[in-house]
């Protein structure tokens, strides 16, 4: 029986394990976009190496040495320019170990270096090569990993910028093939048909491939309904009465609270303002100088000083920079309701035609934000003219 199976032109275990490897690649592909790395080829090749060593079922200590050497060589190739085992190389290694141990002990996760992150990622690939072999070949149960893959892709597609449309189609095809072959192997074992010739098994395999291909084409070509939950988090918050809190679905544009960035971003093409100016330049509102790891905040409590007669006491350029005085007129969309001035670099004065006697301008020099006020109350100006220096 063993001889017959070895001479079979198709090894079902090998095919299952290859399908498991292809499913695992669907876990790797999003890493390129989320980590903005250009080294995906290295990770894929290392995954292929680990899966190959595991499938060959070499002795555990040989497998450990081979995969460990792979991690060592990849990390050294990507991050170390010094000659291997030189004094500088050893000092670099010691520094990396010290920094990362301190960051982990102090739970300063943002201080963990990229070298340590890549090393952990390679160890994860190493571990998954064993786990997928155990699921697909050892236990002949591919269903769990299939479900986990679909959940993983759904989460990424919902909460990140990764588009999992193509990945879901590939996963569907690979999963049906893997589950079908796994079921065939189970039936052959139950009925003691493991020694059945390849010619008798071929029609079943061809039928499986045809069924999977036909199902995938129908699913791809069939009309599809729009998503009922474009943002499930917002939907859940509305249902539970928590819709007024911070939403993970945000729109492009300006808002004062930047302390919590991230989440899905919805493009917003609403016109915020129109400017009439002689030359093109950047427009600004304020500056925040502390990044917390989640968003931007002030390093100070803003202190606003009153500006006299619309003159803005803010020096943007050195006195040695040659400048020309220009003017610009802004019309702000009334729906924007922006209670700060939107201005170009080099602003020197602001003029408002209606109600100019009542409006006072206040400047916080550190954040460089300008607030218009009437009777000590912030107001949103819809039309104003400004003078500025252009270098």
C-alpha positions, 0 to 999 in steps of 0.5 A: 500500500505504501509503494502504491501511494508513493508512486501515485502521480499526485500527493494529496497531502502535498496539494492540501499543504500547498493550498494551505500555503496559498491561504496563508499568503492571503494573510501576508499580502495586506502587510505590504499596504499596512506596514508600507514595506517594500520587502514582501518578496523576502517574507513570501520566500521565507514562508515558502522555505519554512513550509517546504522544510516542514513538509519534508518532515526533517528532524526537529533540530535540523528544522530548527537550525534551518529556519532559525538561520533563515531569520538570522540571515534575513534580519542581518541582510535588511538592517545591518550594514556592518560585517557579520560578527565584527565589533560594530555588528556585535555592538549593534546587536547588543544595543537592539536587544537592550532597547527592546527589552527596556521597551517591553519591560516598561510597556512602551510598545511604540519604542519597539524597534523595526528590527524586533518587529520584523524578527517577530513577524518572521517567527510568526511565519515559522510557527504558522508553517507548523500549525497549517501542516498540523491542520491540513495534513496531520488532522485533515481539518482545513475548515478552521483556518478557512473561517479564520481567513475570511474573518481576518479579511473581513476585518481588514476590509472594514476597519482599514484601507485594504481592499479585500475584494480580490482576496475574498475571491481567491480565498473562496476558490482556494478554500473550496478546493482545500475542503473538497480534497480534504473531504475526499481524503476522509472518505477514502480513509473511511472506505479503505480506498486510499490505494485507489489508482489515480485514474479512478480519482481523476474524475472526482478531482476534475469535477471538483475543479469544475464546480469550484471554477463555475461557482466562482465565475457565477459569484463574480458575474452575478449582481450584488447588493450594496452593503447594508452596513457601510460602517458597522461600528456607527450602526452599532453605536446608533442602535445602542444610543452611543452615536454621539461618541467618537466614530471610527468612520471619519471624513476628510477635511479639517476638525479641531480635535485630532487626538484620535486619528485612524479608522476608515476614512470617507472621502468628502469633496464638499467645497470648504472655501473659495480664495481669490489670490494672485499666486498659489500657496498653502493655506493654514489654520493652526499648528499642533506639535505633539504626536501621542501615537494616536493623534496630535495635541498641543504641548501647551495651553493656548493663550490668545493675545488681542491683535490691534486694528486687524494687524496680525503680529506673527513673523513667519519669515526672517527679515532677510528674506525678500518679500512682496506684499499681496492680498487675498479674499476668502469666501467660506462655505457657511456650512463649514462654521469655522471659528478660526481664520484660514490664512496663508503663510506670511499674514500681516493683517485682516480686514472684514467689511461688515461689522469690522468695528465689533470684531477683534482678532486673537492670536496664540503665537505657539499654535499660530491659530487666529480666533475672531471674536465679538464680545468675547465670543468666537464667531465664524467669518464667511467673508474677509480680506487679508494682506500677506507677505509672499517670499 
